[in-house]
Structures are given as structure tokens and as C-alpha cells.
Amino acid sequence: MAKKIQPIERCDCDVIHEEIVNKVREKMPQEETLYDLAKLFKVFGDSTRIKILWALDESEMCVCDIAFLLNMTQSAISHQLRVLKQAGLVKSRREGKIVFYSLEDEHVKQIFDQGLIHISEESK
């Protein structure tokens, strides 16, 4: 069942609250920082990458295992892992011929967990 889109409420006037605007403007991060943040969140916008992050949140895994788990080719998984690695979300370690992937650090798990909490709150 599709959610009904609610119209956004707007002001019925054109008053600018300069004190609030200036206070927020002073605290706003630099444009480059906001751009980098947007790029990070864009990486989370792909369901395959989310599945990979979910799997790596549970356990360190190699490409073969992730491909089998998600019923995808190793090539497709490798491509997505490259994107995740470039974004600093996953890391790799080699053990002989096998390369294992895991989440880069606790921050990635926290971002992922907060997203899950947020969507579970929406459904209530």
C-alpha cells in the first residue's frame, strides 16, 4: 500500500526572522563539507550496497560469500564493494588468495543502525 503524500505546510507571510537565520548561518558547515556529506548519503541510496553493509555488519565476508548470499555475480559485488571502499565505509584484508571485507569502523555501524531506528519509528 502506497503512502499518501502530505502537502508541506508553509507560512502565510513573508517575515524573515533575521536573528534565527544569522544564528543558523554561522553554524552551517562549509559548502565542501555539505557536498561531501551528500556524497556519503548518496552511497546509502542503493539497495544492493545496503544489503552488503547489512551482511558486513553481521560478519566479515569475502566477495564469494557475499555474492552467494545475495544471489549476485562476484563482478557485481566487487563493483559495489569498490564504491563502498572509496566512500570509506568498508575495508579489506588479504589472507592468502582470499580478500575479506568488513565495515570500516564503528561510525558506519552507527549510521546504519540509526537509519534502521529511524525507519522503524516511521512505521509506528
C-alpha positions as CSV (number, residue, x, y, z in Angstrom):
1,M,0.0,0.0,0.0
2,A,1.5,3.4,-1.0
3,K,1.8,6.2,1.5
4,K,-0.3,9.2,0.8
5,I,1.9,12.3,0.3
6,Q,1.0,15.0,2.6
7,P,1.3,18.6,1.4
8,I,4.0,20.6,3.2
9,E,2.8,23.4,5.4
10,R,4.1,26.9,4.6
11,C,4.0,30.3,6.2
12,D,1.2,32.7,5.1
13,C,3.6,35.7,5.4
14,D,7.0,36.8,4.2
15,V,8.6,37.7,7.5
16,I,12.3,36.9,7.8
17,H,13.5,36.1,11.3
18,E,17.0,37.6,10.8
19,E,18.3,36.6,14.2
20,I,17.5,33.0,13.7
21,V,18.7,33.0,10.1
22,N,22.0,34.6,11.1
23,K,22.5,32.2,14.0
24,V,22.0,29.2,11.8
25,R,24.2,30.6,9.0
26,E,27.1,31.0,11.5
27,K,26.8,27.3,12.5
28,M,26.3,25.9,9.0
29,P,29.3,23.8,7.8
30,Q,31.3,24.9,4.7
31,E,29.8,24.1,1.3
32,E,32.5,21.5,0.6
33,T,31.7,19.6,3.8
34,L,28.0,19.6,3.0
35,Y,28.8,18.3,-0.5
36,D,30.9,15.5,1.0
37,L,28.1,14.6,3.3
38,A,25.6,14.5,0.5
39,K,28.0,12.2,-1.4
40,L,28.3,9.9,1.6
41,F,24.5,9.6,1.9
42,K,24.2,9.0,-1.8
43,V,26.2,5.8,-1.4
44,F,23.5,4.6,1.0
45,G,20.9,5.1,-1.7
46,D,21.4,1.8,-3.4
47,S,19.7,-1.3,-2.0
48,T,22.5,-3.7,-3.1
49,R,25.0,-1.6,-1.1
50,I,22.7,-1.6,1.9
51,K,22.4,-5.4,1.7
52,I,26.2,-5.6,1.6
53,L,26.6,-3.3,4.5
54,W,24.0,-5.3,6.4
55,A,25.9,-8.5,5.8
56,L,29.2,-6.9,6.8
57,D,27.6,-5.6,9.9
58,E,27.0,-9.2,10.9
59,S,30.3,-10.7,9.8
60,E,33.5,-10.1,7.9
61,M,33.0,-11.8,4.5
62,C,34.7,-12.4,1.2
63,V,33.3,-11.5,-2.2
64,C,32.4,-15.1,-3.0
65,D,30.3,-15.4,0.2
66,I,28.6,-12.0,-0.3
67,A,27.8,-13.0,-4.0
68,F,26.3,-16.3,-2.9
69,L,24.3,-14.7,0.0
70,L,22.8,-12.0,-2.3
71,N,22.5,-14.3,-5.4
72,M,24.6,-12.0,-7.5
73,T,27.7,-12.3,-9.5
74,Q,31.1,-11.7,-8.0
75,S,31.7,-9.0,-10.5
76,A,28.6,-7.1,-9.4
77,I,29.6,-7.4,-5.7
78,S,33.1,-6.3,-6.4
79,H,31.8,-3.2,-8.2
80,Q,29.6,-2.3,-5.2
81,L,32.4,-3.0,-2.7
82,R,34.7,-0.7,-4.7
83,V,32.1,2.1,-4.3
84,L,31.8,1.4,-0.6
85,K,35.5,1.3,-0.1
86,Q,36.0,4.6,-2.0
87,A,33.4,6.1,0.3
88,G,35.4,4.9,3.3
89,L,32.6,2.6,4.5
90,V,34.3,-0.8,4.1
91,K,37.9,-2.0,4.4
92,S,39.6,-5.2,3.2
93,R,42.3,-7.5,4.3
94,R,44.0,-10.3,2.4
95,E,44.5,-13.8,3.7
96,G,46.3,-15.8,1.0
97,K,44.2,-15.7,-2.1
98,I,41.1,-14.5,-0.2
99,V,40.2,-10.9,0.4
100,F,37.9,-10.3,3.4
101,Y,35.7,-7.2,3.7
102,S,34.3,-5.6,6.9
103,L,32.9,-2.3,7.9
104,E,35.5,0.4,8.1
105,D,34.7,1.4,11.7
106,E,32.1,1.8,14.4
107,H,30.8,5.0,12.8
108,V,29.5,3.1,9.7
109,K,27.6,0.7,12.0
110,Q,26.2,3.7,13.9
111,I,25.0,5.4,10.7
112,F,23.4,2.1,9.6
113,D,21.8,1.4,12.9
114,Q,20.4,5.0,13.2
115,G,18.8,4.6,9.8
116,L,17.1,1.4,10.8
117,I,15.8,3.0,14.0
118,H,14.5,6.0,12.0
119,I,12.6,3.9,9.5
120,S,11.1,1.7,12.3
121,E,9.9,4.8,14.0
122,E,8.2,6.0,10.8
123,S,6.1,2.8,10.5
124,K,4.6,3.2,14.0
